[in-house]
Amino acid sequence: IMIDSATRLLQEAGLTVDDVDVLVAHQANERILDHAVVKLEIPREKVVMNLDRYGNTSAASIPLALHEANLQGRLKKGKLILLCGFGAGLTWGTALVRY
C-alpha cells in the first residue's frame, strides 16, 4: 500500500518521485523499505533508514526518522519530504511536506 499511496499522492499533486528530496517511511522492516526503493525508483540516498539501529519502533518510527534526518542536515528549507506510514489494522497515511 505504501507504493500505491505514494504514487497516487504524487500524481494528485502533479509531482513525480524525482521531486521528492527525502522519503521518510514507517520503519517496519528493511525488506519493505528496499521494495519501496525499487518500486518507486527513488535513489536509496533519499530514503531515511534507522531500522538497523532502533528496530521497528511502531508509531514512533516516522518522528524518530525525521528527527534523525534533521540532525544529519538532510532537512533544509524548501525540501520536499514524502512521509508514508502504515499499520497492522490495514491503515495507512501518506503526506507531502514542504520543509
RODO-2510 file (C-alpha; in nm, 4 decimals, decimal comma):
residues 99
     n   res          X          Y          Z
     1     i     0,0000     0,0000     0,0000
     2     m     0,2924     0,2343     0,0649
     3     i     0,3935     0,2381    -0,3021
     4     d     0,0380     0,2813    -0,4307
     5     s    -0,0415     0,5522    -0,1778
     6     a     0,2804     0,7447    -0,2502
     7     t     0,2353     0,7174    -0,6267
     8     r    -0,1267     0,8374    -0,6137
     9     l    -0,0417     1,1301    -0,3870
    10     l     0,2438     1,2428    -0,6112
    11     q     0,0177     1,2190    -0,9177
    12     e    -0,2566     1,4196    -0,7461
    13     a    -0,0012     1,6856    -0,6521
    14     g     0,1330     1,6984    -1,0086
    15     l     0,4735     1,5775    -0,8923
    16     t     0,6990     1,2806    -0,9536
    17     v     0,9337     1,0866    -0,7323
    18     d     1,2137     1,2986    -0,8811
    19     d     1,0644     1,5993    -0,6995
    20     v     1,0974     1,4234    -0,3625
    21     d     1,4088     1,5166    -0,1667
    22     v     1,3610     1,2832     0,1303
    23     l     1,1451     0,9752     0,1865
    24     v     1,0594     0,9022     0,5486
    25     a     0,8625     0,5812     0,5774
    26     h     0,7447     0,3603     0,8585
    27     q     1,0426     0,1532     0,9679
    28     a     0,8684    -0,1863     0,9829
    29     n     1,1424    -0,3919     0,8217
    30     e     1,4261    -0,3473     0,5762
    31     r     1,2684    -0,5629     0,3035
    32     i     0,9658    -0,3331     0,2843
    33     l     1,1884    -0,0262     0,2559
    34     d     1,4089    -0,1939    -0,0053
    35     h     1,0979    -0,2911    -0,2029
    36     a     0,9742     0,0693    -0,1910
    37     v     1,3105     0,1941    -0,3218
    38     v     1,2856    -0,0401    -0,6200
    39     k     0,9162     0,0116    -0,6976
    40     l     0,9181     0,3894    -0,6528
    41     e     1,2509     0,4134    -0,8361
    42     i     1,3794     0,6508    -0,5714
    43     p     1,7526     0,6739    -0,5045
    44     r     1,8490     0,4941    -0,1844
    45     e     2,0309     0,8033    -0,0570
    46     k     1,6965     0,9875    -0,0416
    47     v     1,5498     0,7306     0,1978
    48     v     1,5878     0,7720     0,5726
    49     m     1,6514     0,4351     0,7335
    50     n     1,7281     0,3843     1,1001
    51     l     1,5818     0,0374     1,1386
    52     d     1,9283    -0,1108     1,1825
    53     r     1,9809     0,0955     1,4983
    54     y     1,6352     0,1006     1,6604
    55     g     1,4313    -0,1822     1,5109
    56     n     1,0595    -0,1403     1,4487
    57     t     0,9554     0,1433     1,6776
    58     s     0,5942     0,1276     1,5580
    59     a     0,4149     0,4643     1,5550
    60     a     0,7321     0,6434     1,6643
    61     s     0,9327     0,5375     1,3584
    62     i     0,8473     0,8344     1,1355
    63     p     0,9049     1,1017     1,4032
    64     l     1,2322     0,9337     1,5027
    65     a     1,3466     0,9130     1,1405
    66     l     1,2507     1,2777     1,0807
    67     h     1,4483     1,3847     1,3861
    68     e     1,7477     1,1841     1,2733
    69     a     1,7285     1,3285     0,9197
    70     n     1,7178     1,6764     1,0692
    71     l     2,0245     1,6079     1,2850
    72     q     2,2044     1,4831     0,9734
    73     g     2,1247     1,8083     0,7906
    74     r     1,9045     1,6344     0,5354
    75     l     1,6044     1,8582     0,6055
    76     k     1,6530     2,2049     0,4698
    77     k     1,4084     2,4838     0,3962
    78     g     1,2162     2,4174     0,0767
    79     k     1,2919     2,0429     0,0629
    80     l     1,0007     1,8139    -0,0245
    81     i     0,9535     1,5273     0,2196
    82     l     0,7356     1,2255     0,1426
    83     l     0,6010     1,0620     0,4596
    84     c     0,4495     0,7134     0,4409
    85     g     0,3065     0,5276     0,7355
    86     f     0,1062     0,2092     0,7683
    87     g    -0,0252    -0,0100     1,0444
    88     a    -0,1321    -0,3630     1,1183
    89     g    -0,5014    -0,2748     1,1063
    90     l    -0,4881    -0,2058     0,7323
    91     t    -0,4457     0,1648     0,7957
    92     w    -0,2088     0,3953     0,6147
    93     g    -0,1327     0,7569     0,5585
    94     t     0,0893     0,9393     0,3135
    95     a     0,1742     1,3080     0,3134
    96     l     0,3911     1,5545     0,1289
    97     v     0,5530     1,8204     0,3436
    98     r     0,7482     2,1194     0,2182
    99     y     1,0045     2,1823     0,4928
***
